[in-house]
Amino acid sequence: MEILPYEKVKAEFKPWSETCLAVAQALIRFIETDEIEVMHFGSTSARVGGKGIIDLSVLYPEGHLQAAVDHLKALGFQDQVATKPFPPERPRKDGAVLFECQKYLIHAHVIQKHSEEHQRQRACRDYLLANPQVRADYERQKKAILAEGVDDQDVYVKRKAPFVKAILHGLES
C-alpha cells in the first residue's frame, strides 16, 4: 500500500459505501505494529454518509507519541492540512490511498491508547452503529450544512460538531 499526498478538497456529501470498511481494514493492517493499534472511527466506520474521509485513531502506548508520529511519517503520511491543525501533543497526519482505482483521503489521529478520547471515539461509533435513526439524522444534518453553501472542510467540521457533541453528552449521562 502506498500513502499518496493528501489534497484538501471541498466538502461534499458522498453516500456511505461498504468499500470504506475495506479501505480502513487495509490501512489498519498496513499501519499496525506490535506497539501501535489502529481503530477505524468516524462516519465511514459507522455507516454514515458524508465527506467519505477515512478517520483512523493511531493508538500508541503511554510515552510513545513521537514513535507513533515517526512511524506514520515513515509510511508516507504528511502533516495535517488545515487552517487550525491539531496541537503537537495530539497530532493528526494526513494522506491518501488508491483503492480499487478510487482515491480515498485519510485522517490519522494520533491518540494515546485507552485515553478518554479513545474511549469517546469508540463509544460514539458504537452508538451510531446501534441506532439507524441517529445515523439518518446525522446524514440530514450534514446535507443541510452543505445546502447552506458550506464547502470548506474546516468550516463543515465545526458546523457538524454540535451533533457529535450531543451524542457524546448523551453517552456520558
RABELFEN-V794207 format. One line per field, one symbol per residue. ss: DSSP state (H for helix, E for strand, L for the rest). A space follows every 10 residues. Layout:
ss = ???
This chain:
ss = LLLELLLLLL LLLELLLLHH HHHHHHHHHH HLLLLLEEEE ELHHHLLLLE LLLEEEEEEE LLLLHHHHHH HHHHHLLEEL LLLLLLLHHH LEEEEEEEEL LEEEEEEEEE EELLLHHHHH HHHHHHHHHH LHHHHHHHHH HHHHHHHLLL LLHHHHHHHH HHHHHHHHHH HHL
